[in-house]
Amino acid sequence: MNILSFIFNDLLYYPLFNLMVFFYNIIPGQDIGVAIIMLTLLVRLILYPINTKAIKSQKQLQEIQPKMKEVQAKYKNDKGKQAKALMELYQKHKVNPMSGCFPLLIQFPILIALYWVFLNGFKDESLSIIYPFISNPGHIDPMFFGFVNLSKTNIILAFIAGILQYFQTKMIMGAKKEKNDKEKAPEEGKTQDFAQSMSKQMIYFMPVLTFVFAMSFPSGLALYWAVTTLFAIVQQFFIIRKQDKEKTISIVK
């Protein structure tokens, strides 16, 4: 437990808390909301290479979905051969089906640490963990732009976080073309319909879950989630557009 406590506190919670206080100190007017936004952007920039790789892999995985369905239909009665054929397909197209989960695994402990940062960060006694080289402000004002108390829940920030989560989930899931569905065999079409149904449920489930969580925690966490989701949407948009351009150029050549 001491090792886990060291990893969480010394490598995540304390550094993130001190970074937030550092930004709070240097921002004119000492606005904690702006400090949280700056902390969020810094975290996203650090995770940028990992998230970029995951987004590219997800896009490639969507592109080979028809071939995956063909393999699954061909070896539907032999799971061993099906798994082997799918692995060969992944290797051929240089796709890692698990790469999309890796950023989530990294962000989850960071999210937990940030929860404690925003939960305890507005308490004067929490400033005792400030590093010696960072100025202790003595007190952190929880107000964002003077009218949003980030130490309490806020329905507007929770709603914004949920809406942004909707757009990000919709981008990740991607839209399926109807003409591809018509070309599927009846049995495969049923599988495709089930997959589409699950995708649609995720598109609406994730925003609702985000809203519920945001209403359960200090709104500083909702602000973080809204900013990090917006960053992810912009990052994904430019990466996918770049991939589509490169694909179009390669086809023309």
N, C-alpha and C positions, 0 to 999 in steps of 0.2 A: 504493500500500500504506500510505503514511503517513496518508492520509485515512481508510482503513478501520481502521487501528490507532487513530486518534484517536476515531473513532465508537464502536468497541468498548470501548476502555479508558476514555476520559474521559467517555463518555456512559452506559455500561452497567456495566462491571466495577468501576471505582473507586467510583462512587456506591453500587452495591449492596453492595460490600464494606464501605464506610464506614457505611452504614446498619445493616448487621448488627452491626458493632462498637459503634455507638452504642446499639442496643437491648441488646446484651450488657452494656454499661457501666451502663445505668440499671435493669436487671432485678435485683431483690434476689436475691442468691446467684449472680448472673452465670451463668445457665443458657443455653448456646448453642442448645439445642433450642427454648426459648421465644423466643429472639431470632430464630431462623429462622421460627417460626410468625408472629411479629409482622411480619417482613419480607414473608412470603408474603401476609398479609392486606393489607398496604399496597399491594403490587403488584396484587392483585386489585381493590382499591378504585379504584386509578388506571385499571385496564382495565375497570371496571364498566360504563360507558356503552357501550363498544365491544362487550363481550360480550352486553349486554342486547339491543342492536340485532341482533346475530347470532342469538341465540336466538329472537327474535320472527320473524326472517326464515325461519329453519329451520322453525318451526311453521307459518307461512303457506305455505311450500313444500310441506310435507306435506299441507296441506289442499287444495291445488290439484293434487295428484298425479293424481286421476282425469281432470281436464281436460287435463293434460299428456299422459296416455296416449291420450286421444281425438285430440289434435292429431297425436301421433306415428303413430297408426294411419291417420289421414286422409291424411297426407302422407308415408307410408312410402316412396314411390317418388320423392319430390322433396325432397331434403335442404334445398335453398334455401328453399322455401316453408315447410318444417317449422320451420327456424330462425327465420324471420320471424314465423310464427304463435306460436311459443313466446315470442319477445321481446315481442310484443303482449300475450300472456297475462300475462307478468311485469309489464309496465307497467300493465295494467288492475288487477291486484291489488297493485301497489306492492311487488313482491318482487324482491330482488336475489339471484340464485342463487349469487353468489360471496361474499356477505357472511359466510358461515360460515367461509370460508378466511382472511379478513382477521385475525381474532384469533389464529389459529394462526401466521400469518406474523409477527405482532408478538411473540408469546410465544416463538417459536423462538430468536431471538437472546438474549432474556432468559434462557431456559433454558440456553443455552450459557455466558452470562456467569455464571449462578449455579453452573454446574458448576465453573468455575474458582474461584469464590468459595469453594465448599465443598472443593475440591481443595487450594487453597493457603491457605485461611483459618486452618487450624490450625497453620501453620508460623510460628514467631516472626519470621522474616525478612520475611514478607509484611506485617507491621504497619508496614513502612517507607512504605507508600503511604497511611497514615492522614492525613486532612486535619488542618491545624494546630489547628482549633477543636474537634476530637474527641479526647478523652483516650485515650492509648495504654495499653491494659491490660498490655502487656508479654508476656502469654501468654494464649491462649484455650484453656480446658479443653474438649475435644471431647465430654465426657460429657453425656448428656441424662437428667435426673433421676437422675444418679449411676450408671446401669447400662447405657446404650446409647452406644457410641462412634460418634459421627456422622462421624468421619473414615474409618471402615471400612464395609464392606458389612454389612447386617443383614437376614436373611431375613424376619424378622417385619414390619419396615417395608416391605420389598419386596412381601410378600404383601398387606398392607393397601392399598398403593398400587394393586396389581393388582385387588383386589376392588372398590375404589372406582371404578377405571377401568371395570370391567364395568358397574356400575350407571349411570355417566354415559353410556357408549356406548349402553346399552339405552334410556335416556331419549331420547337424540338420535335414534336410529334409529326409535323409535316402533313400536307393535304394529299390524300390518295386520289388518283385519277380514276374516274368512272370507266373509261375505256379499257383500262387494265383489268378491272373487275369483270367485264363482259367476256374477256378472253380466257378467264379462268375456268377450269373444270368445275362441275357442280360441287364436288366434295371440297375442293380447294377453295371454291368461292365461299363456302360456309365458314371455313377457317379464316378467310380474309375478312368476312363480315364480323366474326367474333373479335378479331384483332382490331378492326376499326371501331367496334363498340367499346372495347377496352380503352382505346386511345381517346375517344370522345369523353368517356367517363373521367379519365385522368385530366383532360383539359379543364373540366369543371371542378373536379375533386381537389386538385392542388390549390387553386385560388381560395376555395372555401376553407381548406385546412390552414392556409397561410393567414387568412382573416381571423380564424378562431384562435390561432396561436398568438397573433399580434394583439388580440384583445385580452389575452391572458397574461401578457408580460408588459414591462415598462415600454412606453412608446419609442424610447431610444432604440430598442431592438427593431421595431417596425420601421423606423427611419433607416437603419442600417440595411434591412432586408429590401426596402424599396430602392435604395441607391444601388445596392449590389445587383439587384435584378435588372434595373435599367442599364447598368454597365454591361451585364451579360447579354441583353437584347441587342445593344449597339455592337458589341464585339461579335456576336453570332451573325448579325446582318452583314457586316463587312467581310467576314471570313467566308460565308456562304456565297456572297456575290462574287468574291475573288475566285472561288472554286468553280463557279458556273462559267465565269469568263475564260478561265484556263481550259475548262472542258470544251467550250465552244471553239476556242482557238485550235485545240488539238484535233477536233473533228474536221474543221476547215482545211487544216494541213493534210 
